C-alpha cells in the first residue's frame, strides 16, 4: 500500500487599496498636432467628459468609477490594478503613484493615479 502525501499551500491574498484618479490635463488637438493627421467628422476640442482637477475614487472592489470613460479605463486599468495591490513603478521616486493617459491620440487626457 502506497501512501500519497499532498502538500497544502496557503496563499495569503493581498488586500486591495483605494486609488484616487485625478485629471491633470485635457489636451486640445492643436496642442498635440500642428496639423491633424486625420480629419475628424466634427471639430474637436479637449475631451468633454472630464474637467481638469476632477477626481475619481476606485474602491477596494477595483471597479471603474461611475462616469469614467470606458476607453480611458481600459487604457489605465493595469496601472490602477498595480497600485491597488500595493505595487510601485520604479521610474517614479514617489511610491504609490503613476501618471497615465487615455489612448485618444488627437486629444489625450492625462491622469495622476495615487494609492490612498
C-alpha positions in Angstrom: 0.0 0.0 0.0 1.3 3.4 -1.1 0.6 6.5 0.9 0.2 9.7 -1.1 1.2 12.9 0.7 -0.2 16.1 -0.6 1.3 19.4 0.1 -1.1 22.2 1.1 -0.2 25.7 0.1 -1.8 28.6 1.8 -1.8 31.7 -0.2 -2.5 34.9 1.7 -4.4 37.3 -0.5 -3.1 40.9 -0.6 -5.8 43.4 0.4 -6.6 45.9 -2.3 -6.3 49.6 -1.6 -8.2 52.5 -2.9 -6.8 54.5 -5.8 -7.5 58.2 -6.5 -7.6 59.3 -10.1 -7.1 63.0 -10.8 -7.5 64.6 -14.2 -4.2 66.6 -14.6 -4.7 67.9 -18.1 -7.0 67.6 -21.1 -5.3 68.4 -24.4 -6.9 70.2 -27.3 -5.9 68.7 -30.7 -4.0 71.9 -31.6 -1.8 71.2 -28.5 -0.9 67.8 -29.8 -0.5 68.4 -33.6 0.1 71.5 -35.7 -2.0 69.8 -38.4 -4.3 66.9 -37.6 -3.0 63.7 -39.2 -6.6 62.7 -39.8 -9.7 64.8 -40.3 -12.4 64.4 -37.7 -16.0 64.3 -38.8 -16.8 67.2 -36.5 -14.5 69.9 -35.0 -12.9 68.5 -31.8 -11.9 70.4 -28.6 -10.5 69.0 -25.4 -12.3 65.9 -24.1 -15.7 66.9 -22.8 -16.1 64.0 -20.4 -13.7 65.5 -17.8 -12.6 68.8 -16.3 -9.0 69.5 -15.2 -8.7 68.7 -11.5 -11.7 66.3 -11.4 -11.2 63.3 -9.1 -12.5 59.8 -9.1 -12.1 57.1 -6.5 -11.5 53.4 -7.2 -12.7 51.4 -4.3 -11.3 48.1 -2.9 -13.5 46.3 -5.4 -11.4 47.7 -8.3 -14.5 48.7 -10.3 -14.4 51.5 -12.8 -15.8 54.7 -11.2 -19.2 55.9 -12.3 -18.9 58.5 -15.1 -15.5 57.4 -16.1 -14.8 56.9 -19.8 -14.7 53.1 -20.7 -11.9 53.6 -23.2 -9.7 55.6 -20.8 -10.4 53.0 -18.1 -9.3 50.2 -20.4 -6.0 52.1 -21.0 -5.1 52.9 -17.4 -6.6 49.8 -15.6 -3.2 48.0 -15.5 -1.6 50.8 -13.5 -4.7 51.2 -11.3 -4.5 47.5 -10.5 -0.8 47.6 -9.8 -1.3 50.4 -7.3 -4.4 48.8 -5.7 -2.4 45.6 -4.9 0.5 47.6 -3.4 2.8 47.7 -6.4 5.0 50.7 -7.3 6.6 51.9 -10.5 10.4 52.2 -10.5 10.5 55.2 -12.8 8.8 57.4 -10.2 10.6 58.4 -6.9 7.2 58.6 -5.2 5.7 55.3 -4.0 2.1 54.5 -4.9 2.0 57.0 -7.8 1.6 56.7 -11.6 1.0 59.2 -14.4 -1.1 57.7 -17.2 -3.1 58.9 -20.2 -6.0 57.7 -22.3 -5.5 56.4 -25.7 -7.2 59.2 -27.6 -4.4 60.2 -30.0 -5.9 63.6 -31.0 -7.0 64.9 -27.6 -5.5 62.8 -24.8 -6.3 63.2 -21.1 -3.5 62.8 -18.6 -4.3 61.3 -15.2 -2.5 61.0 -11.9 -3.1 57.8 -10.1 -2.4 57.6 -6.3 -2.7 54.7 -3.9 -4.6 56.0 -0.8 
